[in-house]
């Protein structure tokens, strides 16, 4: 549409545009374009944390998250229990929980997260709470609030 224009010419141009957008050919073209775009943009899988940098004396050590037995929170710090060693990092449990694979790690208490592969035994202790026995002999408490989450990822626990 070229200037100058009057209201009648403007409405006619607008009507032509609407007819074009509503035409079956345009709808078919849109469907084909969407199908093409869906093949070009593969679904993105979430990327979870694989390693953590922890300070050990004067060095920064890269620790594989698969090595972590369990994590205990103390304010804005976390104690990473790895075998017979404990590493202290400045991080919150909520932030770490979001970055770890939920099929490998689960929160079992407001201040505790555990590597699911390290759980050896779950034993009831009353009031809906359970004692979680880790392979290294550590005993942790599974609170009622987090029990369903553990049941979701461990079907054998029901």
Buried (B, 14 or more C-beta within 10 A) or exposed (E): EEEEEEEEEEEEEEEEEEEEEEEEEEEEEEEEEEEEEEEEEEEEEEEBEEEBEBEEEEEEEEBEBEBBBBBBBEEEEBEBBBEEEEBEBEBEBEEBBEBBBBEBBBBBBEBBBBBBEBBEEBEEEEEEBBEBBBEEEBEBBBBEEBBEBBEEEEEEEE
